[in-house]
């Protein structure tokens, strides 16, 4: 949501709804995983030219869809959408960075 700062405040409806859902329904393990992966995902996306399209896709297909599901009381759909979205974003954006870091650590430890 940071990329949409000019449109959304930190206490906007979307973030308030998502935070309430997180605090009530998301496991501590999933929250911990999200906070480890999200900064890597955001950093990679921020370094992509024309990343506005990626963020717009994430907003329309993850944030907005999840907020609507929560409003309808469809918590299971929201949770599944959240989990699959994080995994997809992680695979696409974070995994290559993590693999490079891992390879550097292995090379360093072997020398």
C-alpha positions as CSV (number, residue, x, y, z in Angstrom):
1,X,0.0,0.0,0.0
2,X,3.0,2.3,0.4
3,X,3.1,2.8,-3.4
4,X,-0.4,4.2,-3.2
5,X,0.3,6.6,-0.3
6,X,-1.2,9.5,-2.2
7,X,-4.5,7.6,-2.4
8,X,-4.6,5.7,0.9
9,X,-3.7,6.8,4.4
10,X,-2.1,4.4,6.9
11,X,-5.5,4.1,8.6
12,X,-7.5,3.6,5.4
13,X,-10.4,1.2,5.3
14,X,-8.4,-1.5,3.4
15,X,-5.5,-1.5,5.8
16,X,-7.8,-1.4,8.9
17,X,-9.8,-4.3,7.6
18,X,-6.7,-6.3,6.7
19,X,-5.0,-5.6,10.0
20,X,-8.1,-6.7,12.0
21,X,-8.3,-9.9,10.0
22,X,-4.5,-10.5,10.5
23,X,-4.8,-9.9,14.3
24,X,-7.9,-12.2,14.6
25,X,-7.4,-15.0,12.1
26,X,-3.8,-15.3,10.8
27,X,-1.4,-17.7,12.6
28,X,1.7,-16.2,14.2
29,X,3.8,-18.4,11.9
30,X,2.2,-17.0,8.8
31,X,2.6,-13.4,10.1
32,X,6.2,-14.0,10.9
33,X,6.8,-15.5,7.5
34,X,5.1,-12.5,5.8
35,X,7.2,-10.0,7.7
36,X,10.4,-11.8,6.6
37,X,9.3,-12.1,2.9
38,X,7.4,-8.9,2.3
39,X,10.4,-6.5,2.5
40,X,12.4,-8.7,0.0
41,X,9.4,-8.8,-2.4
42,X,8.9,-5.0,-2.1
43,X,12.6,-4.3,-2.7
44,X,12.6,-6.4,-5.8
45,X,9.4,-4.9,-7.2
46,X,10.7,-1.4,-6.4
47,X,13.7,-2.1,-8.6
48,X,11.6,-3.1,-11.6
49,X,11.0,-0.5,-14.2
50,X,7.3,0.5,-14.5
51,X,6.5,-1.3,-11.2
52,X,3.2,0.6,-11.0
53,X,1.6,-2.1,-13.1
54,X,2.7,-4.8,-10.7
55,X,1.5,-2.9,-7.6
56,X,-1.9,-2.1,-9.4
57,X,-2.2,-5.9,-10.1
58,X,-1.5,-6.7,-6.5
59,X,-4.0,-4.1,-5.3
60,X,-6.8,-5.2,-7.6
61,X,-6.3,-9.0,-7.4
62,X,-5.1,-9.5,-3.8
63,X,-5.8,-6.5,-1.6
64,X,-9.2,-5.5,-3.0
65,X,-10.4,-9.1,-3.4
66,X,-9.4,-10.0,0.1
67,X,-11.0,-6.9,1.6
68,X,-14.3,-7.7,-0.2
69,X,-14.1,-11.3,1.0
70,X,-13.7,-10.2,4.6
71,X,-16.6,-7.8,4.2
72,X,-18.8,-10.7,3.0
73,X,-17.6,-12.9,5.9
74,X,-15.8,-15.3,3.6
75,X,-12.7,-15.7,5.9
76,X,-11.7,-19.0,4.5
77,X,-11.5,-17.7,0.9
78,X,-9.6,-14.6,2.1
79,X,-7.1,-16.7,4.1
80,X,-6.5,-19.1,1.2
81,X,-6.2,-16.2,-1.3
82,X,-3.7,-14.5,1.1
83,X,-1.6,-17.6,1.5
84,X,-1.5,-18.5,-2.2
85,X,-0.7,-14.9,-3.1
86,X,2.2,-14.6,-0.7
87,X,3.6,-17.9,-2.0
88,X,3.3,-16.8,-5.6
89,X,4.9,-13.4,-4.9
90,X,7.6,-15.1,-2.9
91,X,8.4,-17.5,-5.8
92,X,8.4,-14.8,-8.4
93,X,10.2,-12.0,-6.6
94,X,11.9,-13.2,-3.4
95,X,13.2,-16.6,-4.3
96,X,15.8,-15.5,-6.8
97,X,17.2,-13.0,-4.3
98,X,17.3,-15.6,-1.5
99,X,19.0,-18.2,-3.7
100,X,21.7,-15.7,-4.7
101,X,22.3,-14.9,-1.0
102,X,22.4,-18.6,-0.1
103,X,24.9,-19.3,-2.9
104,X,27.1,-16.4,-1.7
105,X,27.0,-17.8,1.9
106,X,27.9,-21.3,0.6
107,X,30.8,-20.0,-1.4
108,X,32.1,-18.0,1.5
109,X,31.9,-20.9,3.8
110,X,33.7,-23.2,1.4
111,X,36.6,-20.9,1.0
